Structure formats: structure tokens, C-alpha cells
């Protein structure tokens, strides 16, 4: 897992202060957040709409197919 190579347990215990209360809950999410921070200036964060799939209990930050998608593929 690439996230394990880039995010340590210590990173998870001590997230970046500029993230405030919006702290990633997995190493994968933490890694994505770090990549975003590397590529976009701080003011960009306020312009991003966070993907919050309230209609599912999906927490995978990579956006992989969820059960509804898999079911559709199976019937195609």
C-alpha cells in the first residue's frame, strides 16, 4: 500500500496544524491530503467541495466503486 510508505503512524498522531479539525482518518486519506497541499496553494482548499457520500456509508477516499456501482456492472 503506497499510503503506508508515505504516511507514518507519527504523522497520523500529529496532523498538520493548518488542517484544524478537518483531519484525515486513514493513512490513504492523509496521503491524498498531502498531495493536494503540495499541488495547490492554501487558498484553494476553501474552493474545493469535499465528496461526502451521505447516501452511503462509504469512507474510501480513493473513490473506488461502491456496492451500487458493482451491482450495475454485474447487470450490464
PQR file with spaces between the fields and no chain letter, atoms N, CA, C, O and H, PARSE charges and radii, in Angstrom:
ATOM       1  N    UNK     1       0.838   -1.178    0.000 -0.4000 1.5000
ATOM       2  CA   UNK     1       0.000    0.000    0.000 -0.0000 2.0000
ATOM       3  C    UNK     1       0.886    1.245    0.000  0.5500 1.7000
ATOM       4  O    UNK     1       1.707    1.421    0.900 -0.5500 1.4000
ATOM       5  N    UNK     2       0.726    2.093   -0.987 -0.4000 1.5000
ATOM       6  CA   UNK     2       1.554    3.294   -1.102 -0.0000 2.0000
ATOM       7  C    UNK     2       1.381    4.250    0.066  0.5500 1.7000
ATOM       8  O    UNK     2       2.342    4.895    0.484 -0.5500 1.4000
ATOM       9  H    UNK     2       0.059    1.949   -1.718  0.4000 1.0000
ATOM      10  N    UNK     3       0.184    4.350    0.593 -0.4000 1.5000
ATOM      11  CA   UNK     3      -0.041    5.264    1.718 -0.0000 2.0000
ATOM      12  C    UNK     3       0.828    4.879    2.904  0.5500 1.7000
ATOM      13  O    UNK     3       1.349    5.749    3.603 -0.5500 1.4000
ATOM      14  H    UNK     3      -0.597    3.826    0.254  0.4000 1.0000
ATOM      15  N    UNK     4       0.987    3.597    3.132 -0.4000 1.5000
ATOM      16  CA   UNK     4       1.827    3.123    4.238 -0.0000 2.0000
ATOM      17  C    UNK     4       3.281    3.561    4.059  0.5500 1.7000
ATOM      18  O    UNK     4       3.996    3.770    5.038 -0.5500 1.4000
ATOM      19  H    UNK     4       0.564    2.890    2.564  0.4000 1.0000
ATOM      20  N    UNK     5       3.710    3.696    2.812 -0.4000 1.5000
ATOM      21  CA   UNK     5       5.084    4.120    2.527 -0.0000 2.0000
ATOM      22  C    UNK     5       5.283    5.618    2.753  0.5500 1.7000
ATOM      23  O    UNK     5       6.397    6.065    3.026 -0.5500 1.4000
ATOM      24  H    UNK     5       3.129    3.526    2.016  0.4000 1.0000
ATOM      25  N    UNK     6       4.213    6.383    2.639 -0.4000 1.5000
ATOM      26  CA   UNK     6       4.308    7.844    2.691 -0.0000 2.0000
ATOM      27  C    UNK     6       3.814    8.481    3.984  0.5500 1.7000
ATOM      28  O    UNK     6       4.167    9.620    4.290 -0.5500 1.4000
ATOM      29  H    UNK     6       3.308    6.020    2.417  0.4000 1.0000
ATOM      30  N    UNK     7       3.005    7.759    4.738 -0.4000 1.5000
ATOM      31  CA   UNK     7       2.417    8.320    5.957 -0.0000 2.0000
ATOM      32  C    UNK     7       2.748    7.407    7.134  0.5500 1.7000
ATOM      33  O    UNK     7       2.422    6.220    7.133 -0.5500 1.4000
ATOM      34  H    UNK     7       2.719    6.834    4.489  0.4000 1.0000
ATOM      35  N    UNK     8       3.389    7.977    8.115 -0.4000 1.5000
ATOM      36  CA   UNK     8       3.786    7.193    9.290 -0.0000 2.0000
ATOM      37  C    UNK     8       2.707    7.253   10.375  0.5500 1.7000
ATOM      38  O    UNK     8       1.794    8.077   10.324 -0.5500 1.4000
ATOM      39  H    UNK     8       3.654    8.941    8.117  0.4000 1.0000
ATOM      40  N    UNK     9       2.837    6.373   11.339 -0.4000 1.5000
ATOM      41  CA   UNK     9       1.941    6.425   12.498 -0.0000 2.0000
ATOM      42  C    UNK     9       2.118    7.756   13.232  0.5500 1.7000
ATOM      43  O    UNK     9       1.163    8.316   13.770 -0.5500 1.4000
ATOM      44  H    UNK     9       3.579    5.704   11.381  0.4000 1.0000
ATOM      45  N    UNK    10       3.346    8.243   13.241 -0.4000 1.5000
ATOM      46  CA   UNK    10       3.634    9.536   13.881 -0.0000 2.0000
ATOM      47  C    UNK    10       2.901   10.672   13.162  0.5500 1.7000
ATOM      48  O    UNK    10       2.375   11.578   13.808 -0.5500 1.4000
ATOM      49  H    UNK    10       4.122    7.788   12.804  0.4000 1.0000
ATOM      50  N    UNK    11       2.867   10.624   11.818 -0.4000 1.5000
ATOM      51  CA   UNK    11       2.111   11.626   11.055 -0.0000 2.0000
ATOM      52  C    UNK    11       0.642   11.619   11.471  0.5500 1.7000
ATOM      53  O    UNK    11       0.036   12.672   11.666 -0.5500 1.4000
ATOM      54  H    UNK    11       3.294    9.888   11.293  0.4000 1.0000
ATOM      55  N    UNK    12       0.082   10.422   11.606 -0.4000 1.5000
ATOM      56  CA   UNK    12      -1.329   10.307   11.967 -0.0000 2.0000
ATOM      57  C    UNK    12      -1.600   10.861   13.368  0.5500 1.7000
ATOM      58  O    UNK    12      -2.664   11.427   13.621 -0.5500 1.4000
ATOM      59  H    UNK    12       0.574    9.566   11.448  0.4000 1.0000
ATOM      60  N    UNK    13      -0.651   10.699   14.260 -0.4000 1.5000
ATOM      61  CA   UNK    13      -0.818   11.196   15.634 -0.0000 2.0000
ATOM      62  C    UNK    13      -0.651   12.712   15.716  0.5500 1.7000
ATOM      63  O    UNK    13      -1.202   13.354   16.610 -0.5500 1.4000
ATOM      64  H    UNK    13       0.213   10.239   14.055  0.4000 1.0000
ATOM      65  N    UNK    14       0.110   13.281   14.780 -0.4000 1.5000
ATOM      66  CA   UNK    14       0.417   14.715   14.797 -0.0000 2.0000
ATOM      67  C    UNK    14       0.115   15.343   13.438  0.5500 1.7000
ATOM      68  O    UNK    14       1.037   15.694   12.701 -0.5500 1.4000
ATOM      69  H    UNK    14       0.558   12.759   14.054  0.4000 1.0000
ATOM      70  N    UNK    15      -1.167   15.488   13.100 -0.4000 1.5000
ATOM      71  CA   UNK    15      -1.517   16.054   11.789 -0.0000 2.0000
ATOM      72  C    UNK    15      -1.094   17.517   11.678  0.5500 1.7000
ATOM      73  O    UNK    15      -0.805   18.173   12.678 -0.5500 1.4000
ATOM      74  H    UNK    15      -1.916   15.204   13.698  0.4000 1.0000
ATOM      75  N    UNK    16      -1.065   18.004   10.461 -0.4000 1.5000
ATOM      76  CA   UNK    16      -0.664   19.389   10.217 -0.0000 2.0000
ATOM      77  C    UNK    16      -1.627   20.356   10.917  0.5500 1.7000
ATOM      78  O    UNK    16      -2.844   20.226   10.781 -0.5500 1.4000
ATOM      79  H    UNK    16      -1.300   17.471    9.649  0.4000 1.0000
ATOM      80  N    UNK    17      -1.090   21.312   11.655 -0.4000 1.5000
ATOM      81  CA   UNK    17      -1.952   22.265   12.383 -0.0000 2.0000
ATOM      82  C    UNK    17      -2.883   23.055   11.464  0.5500 1.7000
ATOM      83  O    UNK    17      -3.997   23.400   11.860 -0.5500 1.4000
ATOM      84  H    UNK    17      -0.102   21.417   11.765  0.4000 1.0000
ATOM      85  N    UNK    18      -2.437   23.341   10.243 -0.4000 1.5000
ATOM      86  CA   UNK    18      -3.267   24.145    9.337 -0.0000 2.0000
ATOM      87  C    UNK    18      -4.539   23.411    8.904  0.5500 1.7000
ATOM      88  O    UNK    18      -5.440   24.029    8.336 -0.5500 1.4000
ATOM      89  H    UNK    18      -1.532   23.060    9.921  0.4000 1.0000
ATOM      90  N    UNK    19      -4.624   22.111    9.162 -0.4000 1.5000
ATOM      91  CA   UNK    19      -5.830   21.360    8.818 -0.0000 2.0000
ATOM      92  C    UNK    19      -6.937   21.558    9.842  0.5500 1.7000
ATOM      93  O    UNK    19      -8.088   21.203    9.592 -0.5500 1.4000
ATOM      94  H    UNK    19      -3.892   21.610    9.623  0.4000 1.0000
ATOM      95  N    UNK    20      -6.595   22.117   10.984 -0.4000 1.5000
ATOM      96  CA   UNK    20      -7.606   22.342   12.023 -0.0000 2.0000
ATOM      97  C    UNK    20      -8.283   21.044   12.434  0.5500 1.7000
ATOM      98  O    UNK    20      -7.621   20.052   12.739 -0.5500 1.4000
ATOM      99  H    UNK    20      -5.659   22.406   11.187  0.4000 1.0000
ATOM     100  N    UNK    21      -9.620   21.064   12.439 -0.4000 1.5000
ATOM     101  CA   UNK    21     -10.395   19.880   12.820 -0.0000 2.0000
ATOM     102  C    UNK    21     -10.652   18.941   11.652  0.5500 1.7000
ATOM     103  O    UNK    21     -11.184   17.848   11.846 -0.5500 1.4000
ATOM     104  H    UNK    21     -10.158   21.870   12.192  0.4000 1.0000
ATOM     105  N    UNK    22     -10.286   19.347   10.452 -0.4000 1.5000
ATOM     106  CA   UNK    22     -10.535   18.537    9.253 -0.0000 2.0000
ATOM     107  C    UNK    22      -9.356   17.591    9.022  0.5500 1.7000
ATOM     108  O    UNK    22      -8.579   17.765    8.083 -0.5500 1.4000
ATOM     109  H    UNK    22      -9.854   20.235   10.295  0.4000 1.0000
ATOM     110  N    UNK    23      -9.238   16.598    9.884 -0.4000 1.5000
ATOM     111  CA   UNK    23      -8.094   15.688    9.875 -0.0000 2.0000
ATOM     112  C    UNK    23      -8.474   14.379    9.193  0.5500 1.7000
ATOM     113  O    UNK    23      -9.475   13.767    9.565 -0.5500 1.4000
ATOM     114  H    UNK    23      -9.870   16.456   10.646  0.4000 1.0000
ATOM     115  N    UNK    24      -7.707   13.940    8.214 -0.4000 1.5000
ATOM     116  CA   UNK    24      -7.990   12.656    7.567 -0.0000 2.0000
ATOM     117  C    UNK    24      -7.981   11.520    8.588  0.5500 1.7000
ATOM     118  O    UNK    24      -7.190   11.529    9.531 -0.5500 1.4000
ATOM     119  H    UNK    24      -6.894   14.437    7.912  0.4000 1.0000
ATOM     120  N    UNK    25      -8.869   10.539    8.391 -0.4000 1.5000
ATOM     121  CA   UNK    25      -8.977    9.465    9.370 -0.0000 2.0000
ATOM     122  C    UNK    25      -8.259    8.179    8.974  0.5500 1.7000
ATOM     123  O    UNK    25      -8.243    7.220    9.745 -0.5500 1.4000
ATOM     124  H    UNK    25      -9.511   10.531    7.625  0.4000 1.0000
ATOM     125  N    UNK    26      -7.666    8.148    7.784 -0.4000 1.5000
ATOM     126  CA   UNK    26      -6.883    6.984    7.365 -0.0000 2.0000
ATOM     127  C    UNK    26      -5.572    7.461    6.750  0.5500 1.7000
ATOM     128  O    UNK    26      -5.444    8.628    6.380 -0.5500 1.4000
ATOM     129  H    UNK    26      -7.679    8.928    7.157  0.4000 1.0000
ATOM     130  N    UNK    27      -4.608    6.566    6.643 -0.4000 1.5000
ATOM     131  CA   UNK    27      -3.335    6.935    6.014 -0.0000 2.0000
ATOM     132  C    UNK    27      -3.536    7.265    4.541  0.5500 1.7000
ATOM     133  O    UNK    27      -2.872    8.151    4.003 -0.5500 1.4000
ATOM     134  H    UNK    27      -4.712    5.619    6.944  0.4000 1.0000
ATOM     135  N    UNK    28      -4.448    6.557    3.894 -0.4000 1.5000
ATOM     136  CA   UNK    28      -4.724    6.837    2.488 -0.0000 2.0000
ATOM     137  C    UNK    28      -5.279    8.250    2.327  0.5500 1.7000
ATOM     138  O    UNK    28      -4.834    8.995    1.454 -0.5500 1.4000
ATOM     139  H    UNK    28      -4.987    5.838    4.331  0.4000 1.0000
ATOM     140  N    UNK    29      -6.244    8.618    3.159 -0.4000 1.5000
ATOM     141  CA   UNK    29      -6.823    9.962    3.099 -0.0000 2.0000
ATOM     142  C    UNK    29      -5.777   11.020    3.442  0.5500 1.7000
ATOM     143  O    UNK    29      -5.746   12.090    2.836 -0.5500 1.4000
ATOM     144  H    UNK    29      -6.605    8.013    3.867  0.4000 1.0000
ATOM     145  N    UNK    30      -4.935   10.718    4.404 -0.4000 1.5000
ATOM     146  CA   UNK    30      -3.865   11.640    4.810 -0.0000 2.0000
ATOM     147  C    UNK    30      -2.919   11.879    3.632  0.5500 1.7000
ATOM     148  O    UNK    30      -2.536   13.017    3.360 -0.5500 1.4000
ATOM     149  H    UNK    30      -4.961    9.848    4.896  0.4000 1.0000
ATOM     150  N    UNK    31      -2.550   10.819    2.945 -0.4000 1.5000
ATOM     151  CA   UNK    31      -1.642   10.912    1.805 -0.0000 2.0000
ATOM     152  C    UNK    31      -2.263   11.754    0.693  0.5500 1.7000
ATOM     153  O    UNK    31      -1.591   12.608    0.115 -0.5500 1.4000
ATOM     154  H    UNK    31      -2.862    9.895    3.166  0.4000 1.0000
ATOM     155  N    UNK    32      -3.542   11.519    0.388 -0.4000 1.5000
ATOM     156  CA   UNK    32      -4.221   12.328   -0.631 -0.0000 2.0000
ATOM     157  C    UNK    32      -4.230   13.801   -0.230  0.5500 1.7000
ATOM     158  O    UNK    32      -4.018   14.682   -1.064 -0.5500 1.4000
ATOM     159  H    UNK    32      -4.088   10.825    0.858  0.4000 1.0000
ATOM     160  N    UNK    33      -4.473   14.056    1.038 -0.4000 1.5000
ATOM     161  CA   UNK    33      -4.499   15.437    1.526 -0.0000 2.0000
ATOM     162  C    UNK    33      -3.135   16.097    1.354  0.5500 1.7000
ATOM     163  O    UNK    33      -3.048   17.259    0.958 -0.5500 1.4000
ATOM     164  H    UNK    33      -4.645   13.341    1.715  0.4000 1.0000
ATOM     165  N    UNK    34      -2.074   15.355    1.651 -0.4000 1.5000
ATOM     166  CA   UNK    34      -0.720   15.887    1.476 -0.0000 2.0000
ATOM     167  C    UNK    34      -0.434   16.186    0.009  0.5500 1.7000
ATOM     168  O    UNK    34       0.174   17.207   -0.313 -0.5500 1.4000
ATOM     169  H    UNK    34      -2.145   14.411    1.973  0.4000 1.0000
ATOM     170  N    UNK    35      -0.873   15.292   -0.885 -0.4000 1.5000
ATOM     171  CA   UNK    35      -0.665   15.533   -2.320 -0.0000 2.0000
ATOM     172  C    UNK    35      -1.420   16.781   -2.764  0.5500 1.7000
ATOM     173  O    UNK    35      -0.890   17.580   -3.536 -0.5500 1.4000
ATOM     174  H    UNK    35      -1.367   14.463   -0.624  0.4000 1.0000
ATOM     175  N    UNK    36      -2.642   16.956   -2.291 -0.4000 1.5000
ATOM     176  CA   UNK    36      -3.412   18.154   -2.618 -0.0000 2.0000
ATOM     177  C    UNK    36      -2.662   19.396   -2.161  0.5500 1.7000
ATOM     178  O    UNK    36      -2.527   20.364   -2.909 -0.5500 1.4000
ATOM     179  H    UNK    36      -3.072   16.307   -1.664  0.4000 1.0000
ATOM     180  N    UNK    37      -2.173   19.358   -0.920 -0.4000 1.5000
ATOM     181  CA   UNK    37      -1.448   20.502   -0.365 -0.0000 2.0000
ATOM     182  C    UNK    37      -0.184   20.823   -1.152  0.5500 1.7000
ATOM     183  O    UNK    37       0.203   21.986   -1.261 -0.5500 1.4000
ATOM     184  H    UNK    37      -2.282   18.571   -0.312  0.4000 1.0000
ATOM     185  N    UNK    38       0.460   19.798   -1.701 -0.4000 1.5000
ATOM     186  CA   UNK    38       1.680   20.011   -2.495 -0.0000 2.0000
ATOM     187  C    UNK    38       1.390   20.709   -3.815  0.5500 1.7000
ATOM     188  O    UNK    38       2.203   21.498   -4.297 -0.5500 1.4000
ATOM     189  H    UNK    38       0.146   18.853   -1.613  0.4000 1.0000
ATOM     190  N    UNK    39       0.235   20.420   -4.398 -0.4000 1.5000
ATOM     191  CA   UNK    39      -0.067   20.903   -5.745 -0.0000 2.0000
ATOM     192  C    UNK    39      -0.891   22.185   -5.803  0.5500 1.7000
ATOM     193  O    UNK    39      -0.913   22.868   -6.827 -0.5500 1.4000
ATOM     194  H    UNK    39      -0.425   19.779   -4.007  0.4000 1.0000
ATOM     195  N    UNK    40      -1.563   22.508   -4.711 -0.4000 1.5000
ATOM     196  CA   UNK    40      -2.441   23.673   -4.728 -0.0000 2.0000
ATOM     197  C    UNK    40      -2.120   24.611   -3.567  0.5500 1.7000
ATOM     198  O    UNK    40      -1.838   24.156   -2.459 -0.5500 1.4000
ATOM     199  H    UNK    40      -1.546   21.953   -3.879  0.4000 1.0000
ATOM     200  N    UNK    41      -2.162   25.918   -3.819 -0.4000 1.5000
ATOM     201  CA   UNK    41      -1.912   26.891   -2.750 -0.0000 2.0000
ATOM     202  C    UNK    41      -2.983   26.773   -1.665  0.5500 1.7000
ATOM     203  O    UNK    41      -4.080   26.278   -1.927 -0.5500 1.4000
ATOM     204  H    UNK    41      -2.391   26.287   -4.720  0.4000 1.0000
ATOM     205  N    UNK    42      -2.671   27.223   -0.455 -0.4000 1.5000
ATOM     206  CA   UNK    42      -3.618   27.091    0.664 -0.0000 2.0000
ATOM     207  C    UNK    42      -5.014   27.656    0.389  0.5500 1.7000
ATOM     208  O    UNK    42      -6.004   27.093    0.855 -0.5500 1.4000
ATOM     209  H    UNK    42      -1.780   27.625   -0.242  0.4000 1.0000
ATOM     210  N    UNK    43      -5.107   28.754   -0.358 -0.4000 1.5000
ATOM     211  CA   UNK    43      -6.429   29.347   -0.588 -0.0000 2.0000
ATOM     212  C    UNK    43      -7.329   28.461   -1.446  0.5500 1.7000
ATOM     213  O    UNK    43      -8.544   28.653   -1.458 -0.5500 1.4000
ATOM     214  H    UNK    43      -4.303   29.212   -0.737  0.4000 1.0000
ATOM     215  N    UNK    44      -6.755   27.494   -2.164 -0.4000 1.5000
ATOM     216  CA   UNK    44      -7.566   26.595   -2.990 -0.0000 2.0000
ATOM     217  C    UNK    44      -8.449   25.676   -2.153  0.5500 1.7000
ATOM     218  O    UNK    44      -9.529   25.280   -2.594 -0.5500 1.4000
ATOM     219  H    UNK    44      -5.767   27.338   -2.154  0.4000 1.0000
ATOM     220  N    UNK    45      -8.002   25.340   -0.965 -0.4000 1.5000
ATOM     221  CA   UNK    45      -8.759   24.407   -0.126 -0.0000 2.0000
ATOM     222  C    UNK    45     -10.179   24.900    0.121  0.5500 1.7000
ATOM     223  O    UNK    45     -11.112   24.100    0.192 -0.5500 1.4000
ATOM     224  H    UNK    45      -7.125   25.662   -0.607  0.4000 1.0000
ATOM     225  N    UNK    46     -10.348   26.205    0.250 -0.4000 1.5000
ATOM     226  CA   UNK    46     -11.686   26.735    0.522 -0.0000 2.0000
ATOM     227  C    UNK    46     -12.591   26.679   -0.704  0.5500 1.7000
ATOM     228  O    UNK    46     -13.802   26.861   -0.575 -0.5500 1.4000
ATOM     229  H    UNK    46      -9.591   26.856    0.192  0.4000 1.0000
ATOM     230  N    UNK    47     -12.038   26.434   -1.886 -0.4000 1.5000
ATOM     231  CA   UNK    47     -12.846   26.384   -3.104 -0.0000 2.0000
ATOM     232  C    UNK    47     -13.251   24.965   -3.484  0.5500 1.7000
ATOM     233  O    UNK    47     -14.019   24.767   -4.426 -0.5500 1.4000
ATOM     234  H    UNK    47     -11.055   26.286   -1.991  0.4000 1.0000
ATOM     235  N    UNK    48     -12.742   23.987   -2.762 -0.4000 1.5000
ATOM     236  CA   UNK    48     -12.991   22.586   -3.095 -0.0000 2.0000
ATOM     237  C    UNK    48     -14.233   22.087   -2.378  0.5500 1.7000
ATOM     238  O    UNK    48     -14.416   22.322   -1.184 -0.5500 1.4000
ATOM     239  H    UNK    48     -12.118   24.148   -1.997  0.4000 1.0000
ATOM     240  N    UNK    49     -15.081   21.395   -3.125 -0.4000 1.5000
ATOM     241  CA   UNK    49     -16.234   20.758   -2.499 -0.0000 2.0000
ATOM     242  C    UNK    49     -15.832   19.338   -2.134  0.5500 1.7000
ATOM     243  O    UNK    49     -15.503   18.531   -3.003 -0.5500 1.4000
ATOM     244  H    UNK    49     -14.932   21.204   -4.095  0.4000 1.0000
ATOM     245  N    UNK    50     -15.861   19.048   -0.869 -0.4000 1.5000
ATOM     246  CA   UNK    50     -15.489   17.714   -0.397 -0.0000 2.0000
ATOM     247  C    UNK    50     -16.565   16.710   -0.794  0.5500 1.7000
ATOM     248  O    UNK    50     -17.762   16.975   -0.682 -0.5500 1.4000
ATOM     249  H    UNK    50     -16.129   19.704   -0.162  0.4000 1.0000
ATOM     250  N    UNK    51     -16.103   15.543   -1.263 -0.4000 1.5000
ATOM     251  CA   UNK    51     -17.013   14.464   -1.616 -0.0000 2.0000
ATOM     252  C    UNK    51     -17.497   13.813   -0.333  0.5500 1.7000
ATOM     253  O    UNK    51     -16.723   13.170    0.375 -0.5500 1.4000
ATOM     254  H    UNK    51     -15.131   15.328   -1.354  0.4000 1.0000
ATOM     255  N    UNK    52     -18.777   13.980   -0.035 -0.4000 1.5000
ATOM     256  CA   UNK    52     -19.345   13.378    1.168 -0.0000 2.0000
ATOM     257  C    UNK    52     -20.559   12.551    0.769  0.5500 1.7000
ATOM     258  O    UNK    52     -21.674   13.067    0.689 -0.5500 1.4000
ATOM     259  H    UNK    52     -19.406   14.502   -0.610  0.4000 1.0000
ATOM     260  N    UNK    53     -20.342   11.300    0.528 -0.4000 1.5000
ATOM     261  CA   UNK    53     -21.442   10.438    0.064 -0.0000 2.0000
ATOM     262  C    UNK    53     -22.415   10.105    1.194  0.5500 1.7000
ATOM     263  O    UNK    53     -22.346    9.025    1.780 -0.5500 1.4000
ATOM     264  H    UNK    53     -19.436   10.881    0.594  0.4000 1.0000
ATOM     265  N    UNK    54     -23.315   11.031    1.496 -0.4000 1.5000
ATOM     266  CA   UNK    54     -24.239   10.831    2.608 -0.0000 2.0000
ATOM     267  C    UNK    54     -25.244    9.729    2.326  0.5500 1.7000
ATOM     268  O    UNK    54     -25.872    9.215    3.252 -0.5500 1.4000
ATOM     269  H    UNK    54     -23.371   11.908    1.020  0.4000 1.0000
ATOM     270  N    UNK    55     -25.407    9.360    1.077 -0.4000 1.5000
ATOM     271  CA   UNK    55     -26.359    8.314    0.724 -0.0000 2.0000
ATOM     272  C    UNK    55     -25.763    6.920    0.876  0.5500 1.7000
ATOM     273  O    UNK    55     -26.439    5.920    0.633 -0.5500 1.4000
ATOM     274  H    UNK    55     -24.897    9.777    0.324  0.4000 1.0000
ATOM     275  N    UNK    56     -24.518    6.858    1.271 -0.4000 1.5000
ATOM     276  CA   UNK    56     -23.882    5.562    1.529 -0.0000 2.0000
ATOM     277  C    UNK    56     -23.012    5.703    2.761  0.5500 1.7000
ATOM     278  O    UNK    56     -22.815    6.805    3.272 -0.5500 1.4000
ATOM     279  H    UNK    56     -23.969    7.671    1.468  0.4000 1.0000
ATOM     280  N    UNK    57     -22.505    4.613    3.221 -0.4000 1.5000
ATOM     281  CA   UNK    57     -21.592    4.654    4.363 -0.0000 2.0000
ATOM     282  C    UNK    57     -20.160    4.514    3.864  0.5500 1.7000
ATOM     283  O    UNK    57     -19.296    3.983    4.562 -0.5500 1.4000
ATOM     284  H    UNK    57     -22.665    3.718    2.806  0.4000 1.0000
ATOM     285  N    UNK    58     -19.923    4.985    2.673 -0.4000 1.5000
ATOM     286  CA   UNK    58     -18.620    4.893    2.024 -0.0000 2.0000
ATOM     287  C    UNK    58     -17.646    5.885    2.641  0.5500 1.7000
ATOM     288  O    UNK    58     -17.947    7.075    2.738 -0.5500 1.4000
ATOM     289  H    UNK    58     -20.625    5.416    2.105  0.4000 1.0000
ATOM     290  N    UNK    59     -16.489    5.407    3.054 -0.4000 1.5000
ATOM     291  CA   UNK    59     -15.464    6.297    3.597 -0.0000 2.0000
ATOM     292  C    UNK    59     -14.156    6.183    2.834  0.5500 1.7000
ATOM     293  O    UNK    59     -13.167    6.809    3.216 -0.5500 1.4000
ATOM     294  H    UNK    59     -16.244    4.441    2.975  0.4000 1.0000
ATOM     295  N    UNK    60     -14.128    5.403    1.769 -0.4000 1.5000
ATOM     296  CA   UNK    60     -12.910    5.200    0.997 -0.0000 2.0000
ATOM     297  C    UNK    60     -12.551    6.484    0.259  0.5500 1.7000
ATOM     298  O    UNK    60     -13.296    6.899   -0.630 -0.5500 1.4000
ATOM     299  H    UNK    60     -14.931    4.895    1.458  0.4000 1.0000
ATOM     300  N    UNK    61     -11.433    7.129    0.597 -0.4000 1.5000
ATOM     301  CA   UNK    61     -11.087    8.408   -0.021 -0.0000 2.0000
ATOM     302  C    UNK    61     -10.664    8.304   -1.479  0.5500 1.7000
ATOM     303  O    UNK    61     -10.594    9.321   -2.169 -0.5500 1.4000
ATOM     304  H    UNK    61     -10.828    6.792    1.319  0.4000 1.0000
ATOM     305  N    UNK    62     -10.381    7.101   -1.963 -0.4000 1.5000
ATOM     306  CA   UNK    62      -9.933    6.968   -3.345 -0.0000 2.0000
ATOM     307  C    UNK    62     -11.099    6.966   -4.320  0.5500 1.7000
ATOM     308  O    UNK    62     -10.886    7.053   -5.529 -0.5500 1.4000
ATOM     309  H    UNK    62     -10.438    6.275   -1.403  0.4000 1.0000
ATOM     310  N    UNK    63     -12.323    6.871   -3.824 -0.4000 1.5000
ATOM     311  CA   UNK    63     -13.490    6.904   -4.690 -0.0000 2.0000
ATOM     312  C    UNK    63     -13.685    5.634   -5.496  0.5500 1.7000
ATOM     313  O    UNK    63     -14.252    5.675   -6.588 -0.5500 1.4000
ATOM     314  H    UNK    63     -12.496    6.801   -2.842  0.4000 1.0000
ATOM     315  N    UNK    64     -13.237    4.535   -4.988 -0.4000 1.5000
ATOM     316  CA   UNK    64     -13.427    3.259   -5.683 -0.0000 2.0000
ATOM     317  C    UNK    64     -14.910    2.957   -5.802  0.5500 1.7000
ATOM     318  O    UNK    64     -15.731    3.537   -5.092 -0.5500 1.4000
ATOM     319  H    UNK    64     -12.777    4.501   -4.101  0.4000 1.0000
ATOM     320  N    UNK    65     -15.246    2.051   -6.699 -0.4000 1.5000
ATOM     321  CA   UNK    65     -16.644    1.678   -6.893 -0.0000 2.0000
ATOM     322  C    UNK    65     -17.234    1.118   -5.604  0.5500 1.7000
ATOM     323  O    UNK    65     -16.606    0.328   -4.900 -0.5500 1.4000
ATOM     324  H    UNK    65     -14.579    1.580   -7.276  0.4000 1.0000
ATOM     325  N    UNK    66     -18.449    1.547   -5.319 -0.4000 1.5000
ATOM     326  CA   UNK    66     -19.144    1.044   -4.141 -0.0000 2.0000
ATOM     327  C    UNK    66     -20.155   -0.005   -4.584  0.5500 1.7000
ATOM     328  O    UNK    66     -20.279   -0.282   -5.777 -0.5500 1.4000
ATOM     329  H    UNK    66     -18.960    2.189   -5.892  0.4000 1.0000
ATOM     330  N    UNK    67     -20.863   -0.579   -3.653 -0.4000 1.5000
ATOM     331  CA   UNK    67     -21.784   -1.678   -3.946 -0.0000 2.0000
ATOM     332  C    UNK    67     -22.777   -1.331   -5.057  0.5500 1.7000
ATOM     333  O    UNK    67     -23.053   -2.172   -5.912 -0.5500 1.4000
ATOM     334  H    UNK    67     -20.763   -0.354   -2.684  0.4000 1.0000
ATOM     335  N    UNK    68     -23.312   -0.121   -5.060 -0.4000 1.5000
ATOM     336  CA   UNK    68     -24.270    0.272   -6.098 -0.0000 2.0000
ATOM     337  C    UNK    68     -23.635    0.220   -7.480  0.5500 1.7000
ATOM     338  O    UNK    68     -24.286   -0.180   -8.446 -0.5500 1.4000
ATOM     339  H    UNK    68     -23.088    0.562   -4.365  0.4000 1.0000
ATOM     340  N    UNK    69     -22.382    0.617   -7.584 -0.4000 1.5000
ATOM     341  CA   UNK    69     -21.685    0.554   -8.867 -0.0000 2.0000
ATOM     342  C    UNK    69     -21.436   -0.891   -9.262  0.5500 1.7000
ATOM     343  O    UNK    69     -21.684   -1.279  -10.403 -0.5500 1.4000
ATOM     344  H    UNK    69     -21.854    0.942   -6.799  0.4000 1.0000
ATOM     345  N    UNK    70     -20.949   -1.679   -8.328 -0.4000 1.5000
ATOM     346  CA   UNK    70     -20.642   -3.082   -8.606 -0.0000 2.0000
ATOM     347  C    UNK    70     -21.896   -3.820   -9.064  0.5500 1.7000
ATOM     348  O    UNK    70     -21.831   -4.650   -9.971 -0.5500 1.4000
ATOM     349  H    UNK    70     -20.747   -1.364   -7.401  0.4000 1.0000
ATOM     350  N    UNK    71     -23.036   -3.524   -8.441 -0.4000 1.5000
ATOM     351  CA   UNK    71     -24.295   -4.160   -8.821 -0.0000 2.0000
ATOM     352  C    UNK    71     -24.664   -3.796  -10.263  0.5500 1.7000
ATOM     353  O    UNK    71     -25.124   -4.652  -11.019 -0.5500 1.4000
ATOM     354  H    UNK    71     -23.089   -2.850   -7.704  0.4000 1.0000
ATOM     355  N    UNK    72     -24.469   -2.554  -10.639 -0.4000 1.5000
ATOM     356  CA   UNK    72     -24.773   -2.110  -12.002 -0.0000 2.0000
ATOM     357  C    UNK    72     -23.880   -2.830  -13.007  0.5500 1.7000
ATOM     358  O    UNK    72     -24.348   -3.248  -14.066 -0.5500 1.4000
ATOM     359  H    UNK    72     -24.095   -1.858  -10.025  0.4000 1.0000
ATOM     360  N    UNK    73     -22.581   -2.977  -12.678 -0.4000 1.5000
ATOM     361  CA   UNK    73     -21.663   -3.685  -13.566 -0.0000 2.0000
ATOM     362  C    UNK    73     -22.091   -5.133  -13.745  0.5500 1.7000
ATOM     363  O    UNK    73     -21.989   -5.684  -14.842 -0.5500 1.4000
ATOM     364  H    UNK    73     -22.201   -2.637  -11.818  0.4000 1.0000
ATOM     365  N    UNK    74     -22.568   -5.748  -12.675 -0.4000 1.5000
ATOM     366  CA   UNK    74     -22.963   -7.156  -12.720 -0.0000 2.0000
ATOM     367  C    UNK    74     -24.155   -7.371  -13.645  0.5500 1.7000
ATOM     368  O    UNK    74     -24.284   -8.434  -14.252 -0.5500 1.4000
ATOM     369  H    UNK    74     -22.651   -5.301  -11.785  0.4000 1.0000
ATOM     370  N    UNK    75     -25.034   -6.366  -13.758 -0.4000 1.5000
ATOM     371  CA   UNK    75     -26.237   -6.499  -14.582 -0.0000 2.0000
ATOM     372  C    UNK    75     -26.050   -5.963  -16.002  0.5500 1.7000
ATOM     373  O    UNK    75     -26.984   -5.983  -16.803 -0.5500 1.4000
ATOM     374  H    UNK    75     -24.930   -5.502  -13.264  0.4000 1.0000
ATOM     375  N    UNK    76     -24.867   -5.493  -16.304 -0.4000 1.5000
ATOM     376  CA   UNK    76     -24.619   -4.910  -17.637 -0.0000 2.0000
ATOM     377  C    UNK    76     -24.414   -5.984  -18.683  0.5500 1.7000
ATOM     378  O    UNK    76     -24.194   -5.672  -19.854 -0.5500 1.4000
ATOM     379  H    UNK    76     -24.109   -5.476  -15.653  0.4000 1.0000
